[in-house]
């Protein structure tokens, strides 16, 4: 189980799952795999009729977002974002890393009718970015990982808000109210887990979690928001234990399965000039927009921090973190599915753009982090 908690393991598994999906989708097995992904598994009694790919993105991914919410809560209360002084630099950098890619996307897609995909290049994949840092960043100071973690967590918070606000269609307030009641009951029960009836309470909490997910799905809000609400509502200490227990399952199964499902895309049989504007917008905004946004926004505040207290990131460290932030992957793939749900061809091109753009960021950040780590180790060796 220890290896499944490793950032490196998670990154390699995600990349392998996406690569395997692309190979299968563009092989003779492709039509069968795509048909299976689109096959529906219905539960008529509950009014559920979702394709396998939607069971993955709406169901399994809700568990991942639960873990994200637990980590976010921890960082806001005990971690890198627990005080305004520590949160300000990554918060400003995260803001730049959202605004600049979104602006580039809107500029490239202006007048095309696809401007609604602007959130796609704004996300950072925590697991993948930390995995690349773990693989290539041996010897770097802890402040680099801490800054990246804080920035990525804030990015995920922005992504959660974007999903909740911009990808909600025709909300059903009755179902939403039922979901809120289930989440509140879940949170209250989590405060009783140390009593003698903890097994029964745990079973009741699982049932309430499923009920909350069901009503969020029925409300028109994306079902992953249920995971976020449950993670934030659960008492901090038991939530940490649950996160520790579920982390291997998320790293080894949930994220790779989602990466495989999302990357199961056939290469479009068109020339580069015929690709839709969102393809080019994502391809530019994800690696370049993230890099520029994080460096420009975070650079000024880091410079001030270093002058005042000697803290903050050095220029090279900030550039490396900015390159890592361009690895969108999981959340960007989800946003691409949501943004272009009614345009399958554009959605496929968007998926390829996310994978290529994230791949560029992986290569760029691997080089920058490796050089930074090597220089750091050289400086540490006495003459």
C-alpha positions in Angstrom: 0.0 0.0 0.0 2.9 2.3 0.6 3.8 2.7 -3.1 0.2 3.7 -3.9 0.6 6.8 -1.7 3.7 7.9 -3.7 3.4 11.0 -5.8 5.7 9.4 -8.3 3.6 6.3 -8.6 0.4 8.3 -9.1 2.0 10.4 -11.9 3.4 7.4 -13.7 0.1 5.5 -13.4 -1.9 8.5 -14.7 0.4 9.0 -17.7 0.4 5.2 -18.5 -3.4 5.0 -18.4 -3.8 8.0 -20.7 -1.2 6.7 -23.1 -2.8 3.2 -23.2 -6.2 4.8 -23.9 -4.9 6.7 -26.8 -3.2 3.6 -28.3 -6.3 1.5 -27.9 -8.6 4.2 -29.3 -6.5 4.5 -32.4 -6.1 0.8 -32.9 -8.5 -1.8 -34.4 -9.9 -2.2 -30.8 -10.9 1.5 -30.8 -14.5 1.2 -32.0 -15.3 -1.5 -29.5 -13.7 0.4 -26.6 -15.5 3.6 -27.5 -18.8 1.7 -27.8 -18.2 0.2 -24.4 -17.5 3.6 -22.9 -20.7 4.9 -24.3 -22.8 1.9 -23.2 -25.4 2.8 -20.6 -25.9 1.3 -17.1 -29.3 2.3 -15.9 -31.1 2.0 -12.5 -34.6 2.8 -13.6 -36.1 2.7 -10.1 -33.9 5.7 -9.2 -34.2 7.5 -12.5 -30.5 6.9 -13.2 -29.3 6.2 -16.8 -25.6 7.0 -17.2 -23.0 5.8 -19.7 -20.0 4.0 -18.3 -17.9 7.1 -18.9 -20.4 9.2 -17.0 -20.5 6.7 -14.1 -16.7 7.3 -13.9 -16.7 11.1 -14.2 -19.8 11.7 -12.1 -19.4 8.8 -9.7 -15.9 7.7 -9.1 -14.5 11.2 -9.5 -16.7 12.4 -6.7 -14.5 10.3 -4.3 -11.4 12.1 -5.7 -13.0 15.5 -5.1 -13.9 14.4 -1.6 -10.2 13.9 -1.0 -9.4 17.2 -2.6 -11.8 18.9 -0.2 -10.4 17.2 2.8 -6.9 18.3 1.8 -8.1 21.9 1.1 -9.7 22.0 4.5 -6.5 20.8 6.1 -4.4 23.4 4.2 -6.8 26.2 5.2 -6.7 25.2 8.9 -3.3 23.7 9.7 -1.3 23.7 6.5 0.3 26.2 4.0 -2.8 28.3 3.8 -3.6 28.6 7.5 -2.4 32.2 7.8 -2.8 35.1 5.4 0.9 35.7 5.4 1.6 32.3 4.1 -1.3 32.2 1.7 -0.9 35.5 0.0 2.0 34.5 -2.4 0.5 31.3 -3.7 -3.0 32.9 -3.8 -1.8 35.7 -6.1 0.2 33.3 -8.2 -2.9 31.0 -8.5 -4.9 34.1 -9.5 -2.5 34.9 -12.3 -2.4 31.2 -13.3 -6.2 31.3 -13.8 -6.7 34.7 -15.4 -3.9 34.6 -18.0 -4.8 31.2 -19.5 -8.5 32.1 -19.5 -7.7 35.4 -21.3 -5.5 33.5 -23.9 -8.3 31.0 -24.5 -10.9 33.8 -25.0 -8.6 35.7 -27.4 -7.9 32.6 -29.6 -11.6 31.5 -29.7 -13.1 35.0 -30.0 -16.1 34.8 -32.4 -15.9 31.0 -32.8 -18.8 30.2 -30.5 -16.6 28.1 -28.3 -15.6 30.7 -25.8 -17.4 28.8 -23.0 -14.4 26.5 -22.8 -12.3 29.2 -21.1 -12.1 27.3 -17.7 -10.3 24.3 -19.3 -6.7 25.6 -19.2 -7.0 27.1 -15.7 -6.6 23.9 -13.7 -3.5 22.3 -12.1 -3.4 18.6 -11.5 -2.1 18.2 -7.9 -1.1 14.5 -8.2 0.7 14.9 -11.5 2.5 18.1 -10.6 3.7 16.8 -7.3 4.7 13.5 -9.0 6.9 15.3 -11.5 8.5 17.4 -8.7 9.1 14.2 -6.6 10.8 12.4 -9.6 13.1 15.3 -10.7 13.3 17.6 -7.7 15.6 15.6 -5.3 17.4 18.1 -3.1 15.1 21.1 -3.6 14.1 23.0 -0.4 10.7 22.1 1.1 9.4 25.6 0.3 9.1 24.7 -3.4 6.8 21.7 -2.7 4.8 23.8 -0.2 4.3 26.6 -2.6 3.3 24.3 -5.4 0.9 22.4 -3.1 -0.7 25.6 -1.9 -1.0 27.0 -5.5 -2.5 23.7 -6.8 -5.0 23.4 -3.9 -6.2 27.0 -4.6 -6.4 26.2 -8.2 -8.6 23.2 -7.3 -10.8 25.5 -5.2 -11.2 27.8 -8.2 -12.0 24.8 -10.4 -14.7 23.6 -7.9 -16.3 27.0 -7.9 -16.2 27.1 -11.7 -17.8 23.7 -12.0 -20.5 24.7 -9.5 -21.3 28.1 -11.0 -20.6 27.8 -14.8 -21.5 24.1 -15.5 -24.8 24.0 -13.7 -27.9 23.9 -16.0 -31.5 24.3 -14.9 -30.9 23.6 -11.2 -33.6 21.7 -9.3 -33.7 23.4 -6.0 -35.8 20.7 -4.3 -33.2 18.1 -5.0 -30.4 20.5 -4.0 -32.1 21.1 -0.7 -32.3 17.4 -0.1 -28.6 17.1 -0.8 -27.8 19.9 1.6 -29.8 18.1 4.4 -27.9 14.9 3.7 -24.5 16.7 3.8 -25.4 18.4 7.1 -26.5 15.1 8.6 -23.2 13.5 7.3 -21.2 16.3 8.9 -23.0 16.0 12.3 -22.6 12.3 12.4 -18.8 12.6 11.7 -18.6 14.3 15.1 -19.9 11.1 16.8 -17.4 8.7 15.4 -15.5 8.2 18.6 -18.6 6.8 20.4 -19.3 3.1 20.9 -21.7 3.1 18.0 -19.1 4.2 15.5 -19.6 1.2 13.2 -23.3 2.0 12.8 -22.5 5.7 12.5 -20.0 5.0 9.8 -22.5 2.9 7.8 -25.1 5.7 8.2 -22.5 8.2 6.9 -21.8 6.1 3.8 -25.5 5.9 3.1 -25.9 9.7 3.6 -22.9 10.2 1.3 -24.6 8.2 -1.5 -27.9 10.0 -0.9 -26.1 13.4 -1.1 -24.4 12.3 -4.4 -27.7 11.2 -5.8 -29.6 14.4 -5.1 -26.7 16.6 -6.3 -26.8 14.6 -9.6 -30.5 15.0 -9.8 -30.3 18.8 -9.0 -28.4 19.6 -12.2 -25.2 20.5 -10.4 -22.2 18.3 -11.4 -22.1 15.3 -9.1 -18.5 15.8 -8.1 -19.6 18.8 -6.0 -21.2 16.3 -3.6 -17.8 15.0 -2.9 -16.5 18.5 -2.2 -19.4 19.3 0.1 -19.0 16.1 2.1 -15.2 16.6 2.4 -15.7 20.1 3.8 -18.6 19.1 6.1 -16.8 16.2 7.7 -14.9 16.8 11.0 -11.3 17.4 10.4 -9.6 14.5 12.3 -11.8 11.6 11.1 -11.7 13.2 7.6 -8.0 12.9 7.7 -8.2 9.2 8.6 -10.7 8.6 5.8 -8.4 10.4 3.4 -5.5 8.3 4.5 -7.5 5.1 3.9 -8.9 6.2 0.5 -5.8 7.7 -1.0 -4.3 4.4 -2.3 -7.7 3.6 -3.9 -7.8 7.0 -5.5 -4.2 6.9 -6.8 -4.3 3.3 -8.0 -7.9 3.0 -9.4 -10.0 6.2 -9.5 -7.6 8.6 -11.2 -6.1 6.1 -13.7 -9.6 4.8 -14.7 -10.7 8.4 -15.2 -7.6 9.2 -17.2 -8.1 6.1 -19.4 -11.8 7.0 -19.9 -11.2 10.6 -20.7 -8.2 9.9 -23.0 -10.1 7.3 -25.0 -10.1 9.5 -28.1 -9.4 8.8 -31.8 -7.1 11.2 -33.5 -9.2 13.5 -35.7 -8.8 12.7 -39.4 -8.3 16.4 -40.3 -5.4 18.6 -41.2 -4.0 20.9 -38.5 -5.6 23.8 -40.2 -9.0 22.2 -39.8 -8.8 21.8 -36.0 -11.3 23.8 -34.1 -10.1 27.0 -32.3 -10.4 25.4 -28.8 -7.7 22.9 -29.7 -5.2 25.7 -30.3 -6.5 27.8 -27.4 -5.9 25.0 -24.9 -2.6 24.0 -26.5 -1.3 27.6 -26.0 -3.0 28.6 -22.8 -2.2 25.5 -20.7 1.6 25.4 -20.9 2.3 29.0 -21.9 -0.5 30.8 -20.2 0.0 29.1 -16.9 3.7 29.8 -17.0 3.3 33.4 -17.8 0.4 33.9 -15.3 2.1 32.3 -12.3 5.5 33.9 -13.0 4.1 37.4 -13.5 1.6 37.3 -10.6 3.8 35.4 -8.2 7.0 37.1 -9.1 6.2 40.5 -7.7 4.9 39.1 -4.4 7.8 36.7 -4.0 10.3 39.5 -4.7 8.6 41.6 -1.9 8.7 38.6 0.5 12.4 38.0 -0.1 13.3 41.6 0.4 11.3 41.9 3.7 12.0 38.6 5.3 14.4 36.6 3.1 11.5 34.1 2.5 9.6 33.4 -0.7 10.8 31.6 -3.8 13.9 32.4 -5.9 13.2 33.3 -9.5 14.3 29.9 -10.8 12.1 28.1 -8.2 9.1 30.2 -9.2 9.6 29.5 -12.9 9.8 25.7 -12.2 6.6 25.8 -10.1 4.9 27.8 -12.9 5.9 25.2 -15.4 4.5 22.4 -13.1 1.3 24.4 -12.8 0.7 23.9 -16.6 0.0 20.2 -16.0 -3.8 20.4 -16.2 -4.7 16.8 -16.8 -7.4 15.4 -14.5 -9.4 18.6 -13.8 -8.8 20.0 -17.2 -10.1 16.8 -18.8 -13.2 17.0 -16.7 -13.8 20.6 -17.6 -13.3 19.8 -21.2 -16.0 17.1 -21.0 -18.4 19.6 -19.3 -17.7 22.6 -21.6 -18.1 20.7 -24.9 -20.6 18.0 -23.8 -22.8 19.0 -26.8 -20.0 19.0 -29.3 -18.3 15.6 -29.3 -15.8 16.4 -32.1 -14.6 19.5 -30.3 -14.6 17.6 -27.0 -12.2 15.0 -28.6 -10.0 17.7 -30.0 -10.0 19.4 -26.6 -9.0 16.2 -24.9 -6.0 15.8 -27.2 -5.1 19.5 -26.6 -5.2 18.9 -22.8 -3.0 15.8 -23.1 -0.5 17.5 -25.5 -0.4 20.8 -23.5 0.1 18.9 -20.3 2.7 16.8 -21.9 4.6 19.9 -23.0 4.4 21.2 -19.4 5.6 17.8 -18.1 8.7 17.9 -20.3 9.4 21.6 -19.7 9.0 21.3 -15.9 11.1 18.1 -15.8 14.0 19.9 -17.4 13.6 23.1 -15.3 13.2 21.1 -12.0 16.1 18.9 -12.9 18.4 21.8 -13.6 17.3 23.6 -10.4 17.8 20.5 -8.3 21.3 19.9 -9.8 22.4 23.4 -9.2 21.1 23.2 -5.6 23.0 20.0 -5.0 26.2 21.6 -6.5 25.9 24.6 -4.2 25.5 22.2 -1.2 28.8 20.5 -1.9 31.7 22.2 -0.1 34.6 23.3 -2.3 
